[in-house]
Amino acid sequence: MSEKVTLTVKGMKCGGCEANVNGKLEAVEGVLSNSASFKDNQVCVEYDASKIDLDAIKNVITEAGFLVEY
C-alpha cells in the first residue's frame, strides 16, 4: 500500500540540494516517487509502507545533510 507524505526540510539552498535529496531517495527501495523543493523547504514522498517506513525516509534525508521537520 502506498502512502504520501510532505516533509519540511531545512538547509536546502539550491537546485543542487534538491537533486541531492531526490537522488538519495530514488536509490532507496520502497520509495515510489519524490519531489524536493528548496524554495518551499519541502520534500514530497510517495512510498510503499510495506517496504520502508517514515523514519527510514527521514534518516535518508538527514544523512544527506539536511534537517527534517514533520
Summary of the structure (lengths in Angstrom):
residues: 70
radius of gyration: 10.8
end to end distance: 21.1
largest distance: 32.8
contacts: 201
relative contact order: 0.32
helix: 31%
strand: 37%
